[in-house]
Amino acid sequence: MSNNNEKAHHNGQSGRLPRKRFYRARAHSNPLSDSHFPIPICPSEVDYAQHFPHFFPSVMCDQDKCDAPVPKVRFADIGCGFGGLLVSLSTLFPDVLMIGMELRDKVSEYVKERILALRASNPGQYENISVVRTNSMKYIPNYFEKGQLSKMFFLFPDPHFKEKNHRRRVISIQLLDEYAYALEVGGIIYTITDVEELGDWMRTCLENHPLFEAIPEEDLKADPVVELLTSATEEGQKVARNGGQTFKALFRRIAFKE
């Protein structure tokens, strides 16, 4: 069976999980380059009914149901990779809509097929997660309204080691302005990396931004999401297998202080 045929055979609609070897992609991509994929003009243009059909009333719904508040995405996994965090969060928060944002086309296609397969083999579950191929460094305001999100995740982002490439890093003072716009007051940014220098960079950026404050250690212990930062992702599992260190920075969105 050819690769293409076997890939089709393992389509998520069958309930069989896709195989990563058919969705190989470069580990790194340039987030500053132009990519060819559709971009919504504004958040109201995003058709989330396609992403979460279980949560949206059908066209033929009765009037009472149609008048119900439109559900909105509340969690965003930025650079979601192969979707491990989304899958774990889905069952932990079954009523919360969450979306992964991934720039690499093959990887985002894998996540899409993975979710379809999980839905097919687990009826009623995993309906609250989806993925979109996009450049989150450019288009966050195109997807989310002001204060829409309660959690944003930046797990094991590309470190872009060379100083000339630091402007490609997904956490920066400038980009934190956009993340602060999308996050509600009290919303949380979760970051983790196995690169100490990048960990220091992300923490320093967050500490120096006027709309974020570090979360106390006692609050972190009570947050069930913290454990998933390493255990749920492929990158985190690899670091754990190799006995590596991780460096977390978790910050809460605060109101502007005059």
Residue pairs with C-beta under 8 A, 6 or more apart in sequence:
1 9
3 22
6 22
7 18
7 19
7 22
10 16
10 17
10 18
10 19
10 22
10 113
11 18
11 113
11 116
11 117
12 18
12 112
12 113
12 114
12 115
12 116
12 117
12 118
12 119
12 120
13 116
13 117
13 120
14 117
14 120
15 117
15 120
15 121
16 117
16 121
17 114
17 117
17 118
18 110
18 113
18 114
18 117
20 82
20 110
22 110
23 106
23 107
23 109
23 110
24 106
25 104
25 105
25 106
25 107
26 104
27 158
28 158
29 103
29 104
29 158
30 168
31 103
31 135
31 137
31 138
31 168
31 170
32 137
32 167
32 168
35 103
35 135
37 105
37 133
37 134
39 134
39 139
39 142
40 46
40 139
40 142
40 143
41 142
42 142
43 141
43 142
43 143
43 144
43 145
43 148
45 142
46 142
46 143
48 56
48 71
48 72
48 73
48 97
48 130
49 56
51 99
51 130
51 132
52 71
52 97
52 127
52 128
52 130
53 127
54 124
54 127
54 128
55 71
55 97
55 127
55 128
56 70
56 71
57 65
57 66
57 68
71 97
72 97
72 145
72 148
73 97
73 98
73 99
73 143
73 144
73 148
73 149
74 96
74 97
74 98
74 148
74 149
74 150
74 151
75 89
75 93
75 96
75 97
75 98
75 99
75 149
75 150
75 151
75 152
75 153
76 98
76 99
76 100
76 101
76 136
76 143
76 144
76 149
76 151
76 152
76 153
76 182
77 85
77 86
77 89
77 98
77 99
77 100
77 101
77 153
77 155
78 101
78 136
78 152
78 153
78 154
78 157
78 170
79 101
79 102
79 103
79 136
79 154
79 155
79 157
79 158
79 170
80 86
80 100
80 101
80 102
80 111
80 131
80 153
81 102
81 107
81 155
81 156
81 233
81 234
81 235
82 107
82 110
82 111
82 114
82 234
83 100
83 110
83 111
83 114
83 115
83 129
83 131
84 232
84 233
84 234
84 237
85 100
85 153
85 155
85 228
85 229
85 232
85 233
86 98
86 100
86 111
86 115
86 129
86 131
87 114
87 115
87 118
87 126
87 129
87 232
88 228
88 231
88 232
89 96
89 98
89 129
89 225
89 228
89 232
90 98
90 125
90 126
90 128
90 129
91 125
91 126
92 224
92 225
92 228
93 128
94 125
94 128
95 128
96 128
97 128
98 128
98 129
98 130
99 129
99 130
99 131
99 132
99 143
100 108
100 111
100 129
100 130
100 131
100 132
101 131
101 132
101 134
101 136
101 143
102 108
102 111
102 131
102 132
102 133
102 134
103 133
103 134
103 135
103 136
104 133
105 133
108 131
108 132
108 133
109 133
111 131
112 130
112 131
115 126
115 129
115 130
115 131
118 125
118 126
119 125
119 126
119 127
132 143
134 143
136 170
137 168
137 170
137 175
140 178
140 179
140 181
140 182
141 178
141 181
141 182
144 182
145 182
146 181
146 182
147 181
147 182
147 183
147 184
147 185
147 187
148 182
148 184
149 182
149 183
149 184
149 187
150 183
150 184
150 186
150 187
150 188
151 187
151 188
151 190
151 225
152 179
152 182
152 183
152 187
152 188
152 189
152 190
153 190
153 229
154 170
154 171
154 189
154 190
154 191
154 192
154 202
155 190
155 191
155 192
155 229
155 233
155 235
155 236
156 192
156 193
156 194
156 233
156 235
156 236
156 239
157 169
157 170
157 171
157 191
157 193
157 198
158 168
158 169
158 170
159 169
159 193
159 195
159 197
159 198
160 166
160 168
160 169
161 195
161 197
166 172
166 201
169 198
169 201
171 191
171 201
171 202
171 205
171 206
172 205
173 205
173 208
173 209
176 205
176 206
176 209
176 211
176 212
177 209
179 189
180 209
180 211
180 212
180 253
183 189
183 253
184 253
185 253
185 254
185 255
186 252
186 253
187 252
187 253
188 215
188 250
188 251
188 252
188 253
189 206
189 212
189 249
189 250
189 251
189 252
189 253
190 225
190 226
190 229
190 248
190 250
191 199
191 202
191 203
191 206
191 248
191 249
191 250
192 199
192 229
192 230
192 236
192 246
192 247
192 248
192 249
193 199
193 202
193 246
193 247
194 235
194 239
194 244
194 245
194 246
194 247
195 247
196 245
196 247
198 247
199 247
199 248
199 249
200 247
202 249
203 247
203 249
206 212
206 214
206 249
206 251
207 214
210 256
210 257
211 253
211 254
211 255
211 256
212 251
212 252
212 253
212 254
213 251
213 252
213 254
214 249
214 250
214 251
214 252
215 250
215 251
215 252
220 226
220 250
223 250
226 248
226 250
229 236
229 246
229 248
230 236
230 237
230 239
230 240
230 246
231 237
231 240
236 246
239 245
239 246
